[in-house]
Structures are given as structure tokens and as C-alpha cells.
Amino acid sequence: MKTAVVISDSHGRCAALEQMEKILAENDLVIHLGDGFRDVLRFVRNSPQMPQKLYLCRGNCDFSYAEDEFVLTVEGVRIFCCHGHRYGVKTGRDLLAARARELDCTVALYGHTHVAKEEEIGGVLCLNPGSLGDFVSPSYAYLAVSGGKLTHVLVPLNG
């Protein structure tokens, strides 16, 4: 079994990341879906294993190195990762789901909207962890993947 923490849209607000430092360290993968992906890079210095488990997407507010999108295969599950702005996710997720299917993925992780959301579209689980940088209700997603099956939960970060 592999576990992952999925975060997005931290926008330079690192207080929530500081609260999550132990959570980030104890999971197998950490995925930042953009708009503040550099915020998580400071934890690379504090954790020797972090660089090997960190995956970063570039969002529309990021002006540095990172992939625009990528596919991860975790325990037999293909996961499409992107920020979402190029797929118009604020008005619908059909294009996002279509791109995931095109890449033979059953899961699409995206951010951009700042709203935690899960929905299935045409056989693709579209999952947004919400905004970690939100002042009122920061959130993230937790994934557990085993034997070709993915279980997920959207987690509000209280505090």
C-alpha cells in the first residue's frame, strides 16, 4: 500500500504546511498541484527522503520550474495530475476527465478552484483537494492506493 497527501493552492501561506509537517513526512508521496508549489520545497531541506517523494505541478500563478501536468502510476492506478486552469475546471470538469481518459488514467487530480470537490465523470474520479492557503477552510486530500484500487478522503485542516 502507498499513501499520498495531495495539496494545492497554498499561495505562499505556509502556516498550514507547518501544521502538516509530520503528515507530509509520514506519507509515501506528496503531490502539490500548483499555485504555491515552491512553498513545499522548504520541507525538502528538513526531510532527507522528501525529494524522492515530492511531485510538483505548475499552476497559473507559478513562474518557476515544474511540470504543467504528469501521470503517476501508483500500485497499478494511473493518476493524471495538473493544476486545472488549462482545462477550464472552474466551469466544468469534462475536459479534465477527457484528458485523463486519453492518458488511460482513472483518476484526475486538480486544483485552481480553491474548492474541495470529488466527482466521477465518465469513469474518471476527478478530485480537488481544495486550497491549503485558504484562511477560512484550508484542506487537503489523503489517498491510499493498494492492489489497483484507490481510496480517498478530503481532509479539512482545523487549527
C-alpha positions as CSV (number, residue, x, y, z in Angstrom):
1,M,0.0,0.0,0.0
2,K,1.1,3.5,-0.8
3,T,-0.2,6.7,0.8
4,A,-0.2,10.2,-0.6
5,V,-1.0,13.7,0.6
6,V,-2.4,16.0,-2.2
7,I,-2.3,19.7,-1.7
8,S,-2.9,22.7,-3.9
9,D,-3.2,26.5,-4.0
10,S,-1.1,27.3,-0.9
11,H,-0.2,30.7,-2.4
12,G,2.7,31.4,-0.1
13,R,0.7,30.9,3.1
14,C,2.9,28.4,4.9
15,A,1.1,28.2,8.3
16,A,-1.0,25.2,7.1
17,L,2.1,23.5,5.7
18,E,3.8,23.9,9.0
19,Q,0.9,22.2,10.7
20,M,1.2,19.4,8.2
21,E,4.9,18.8,8.5
22,K,4.6,15.4,10.3
23,I,1.8,14.3,7.9
24,L,4.0,15.2,4.9
25,A,6.9,13.2,6.3
26,E,5.0,10.1,7.1
27,N,3.3,9.6,3.7
28,D,4.9,7.9,0.7
29,L,4.1,10.7,-1.8
30,V,3.4,14.4,-1.5
31,I,1.8,16.0,-4.6
32,H,1.4,19.8,-4.9
33,L,-1.0,20.7,-7.8
34,G,0.3,24.3,-8.2
35,D,-0.1,27.9,-7.2
36,G,2.5,27.9,-4.5
37,F,4.3,24.7,-5.2
38,R,7.5,26.4,-4.0
39,D,6.1,26.6,-0.5
40,V,6.6,22.9,0.0
41,L,10.2,23.0,-1.2
42,R,11.4,24.3,2.2
43,F,10.4,20.9,3.7
44,V,12.9,19.2,1.3
45,R,15.7,20.7,3.5
46,N,14.1,19.3,6.7
47,S,13.4,15.8,5.4
48,P,16.1,13.8,3.6
49,Q,13.5,11.5,1.9
50,M,11.3,14.3,0.7
51,P,12.9,14.9,-2.7
52,Q,12.2,11.3,-3.7
53,K,8.5,11.5,-2.9
54,L,7.7,15.1,-3.9
55,Y,5.8,15.7,-7.2
56,L,5.1,19.3,-8.3
57,C,2.7,20.9,-10.9
58,R,3.0,24.4,-12.1
59,G,-0.2,26.5,-11.6
60,N,-1.2,29.7,-13.3
61,C,0.4,31.7,-10.5
62,D,3.7,29.8,-10.5
63,F,6.6,31.2,-12.5
64,S,9.3,28.7,-11.9
65,Y,10.2,25.2,-12.9
66,A,7.7,22.3,-12.6
67,E,5.7,20.2,-15.0
68,D,2.4,21.5,-16.3
69,E,0.9,18.0,-16.0
70,F,2.1,14.5,-15.5
71,V,0.9,10.9,-14.9
72,L,1.8,8.9,-11.8
73,T,1.3,5.1,-11.7
74,V,0.9,4.1,-8.0
75,E,0.2,0.5,-7.1
76,G,-1.4,-0.1,-10.6
77,V,-3.6,3.1,-10.6
78,R,-2.8,5.7,-13.2
79,I,-3.3,9.2,-11.9
80,F,-3.4,12.4,-14.0
81,C,-2.1,15.4,-12.1
82,C,-2.5,19.1,-13.2
83,H,-3.4,22.5,-11.8
84,G,-6.6,22.5,-13.9
85,H,-6.7,26.0,-15.3
86,R,-5.9,24.8,-18.8
87,Y,-9.0,22.5,-18.7
88,G,-11.5,25.2,-17.6
89,V,-12.2,23.4,-14.3
90,K,-14.0,26.5,-12.8
91,T,-16.8,25.9,-15.3
92,G,-16.8,22.1,-15.6
93,R,-14.5,19.1,-15.4
94,D,-15.5,17.4,-18.7
95,L,-12.2,18.4,-20.5
96,L,-10.2,17.3,-17.5
97,A,-11.9,13.9,-17.4
98,A,-11.4,13.6,-21.2
99,R,-7.7,14.3,-20.9
100,A,-7.4,11.7,-18.1
101,R,-9.1,9.1,-20.2
102,E,-6.9,10.0,-23.2
103,L,-3.9,9.2,-20.9
104,D,-5.5,6.0,-19.7
105,C,-6.0,7.3,-16.2
106,T,-8.9,6.6,-13.9
107,V,-8.1,9.5,-11.5
108,A,-7.6,13.2,-12.2
109,L,-6.1,15.4,-9.5
110,Y,-6.6,19.1,-10.0
111,G,-6.6,22.4,-8.1
112,H,-7.3,26.0,-9.2
113,T,-10.8,26.4,-7.9
114,H,-9.9,26.5,-4.2
115,V,-12.9,24.3,-3.5
116,A,-12.5,20.7,-2.3
117,K,-14.6,18.5,-4.6
118,E,-14.9,14.9,-5.7
119,E,-17.0,13.7,-8.6
120,E,-16.9,10.9,-11.2
121,I,-17.1,11.9,-14.8
122,G,-17.2,9.2,-17.5
123,G,-15.4,6.7,-15.3
124,V,-12.7,9.1,-14.0
125,L,-12.6,10.2,-10.4
126,C,-12.0,14.0,-10.5
127,L,-10.6,15.1,-7.2
128,N,-9.7,18.6,-6.0
129,P,-8.0,18.9,-2.5
130,G,-9.2,22.5,-2.1
131,S,-6.9,25.3,-1.1
132,L,-4.3,24.8,1.5
133,G,-3.8,28.5,1.6
134,D,-7.4,29.3,2.3
135,F,-7.7,31.4,5.5
136,V,-11.2,30.1,6.4
137,S,-11.2,26.4,5.5
138,P,-7.9,25.0,4.3
139,S,-8.0,21.4,3.2
140,Y,-6.0,18.6,1.5
141,A,-6.7,15.1,0.1
142,Y,-5.4,11.9,1.5
143,L,-5.0,8.9,-0.8
144,A,-4.4,5.2,0.0
145,V,-3.7,3.0,-3.0
146,S,-3.3,-0.8,-3.0
147,G,-3.9,-3.6,-5.4
148,G,-5.1,-1.4,-8.2
149,K,-7.7,0.4,-6.0
150,L,-7.6,3.9,-4.7
151,T,-9.4,5.2,-1.6
152,H,-9.5,8.9,-0.8
153,V,-10.8,11.4,1.7
154,L,-10.9,15.2,1.7
155,V,-9.5,16.5,4.9
156,P,-10.3,19.9,6.5
157,L,-7.2,21.3,8.2
158,N,-8.5,22.6,11.5
159,G,-6.5,25.0,13.5
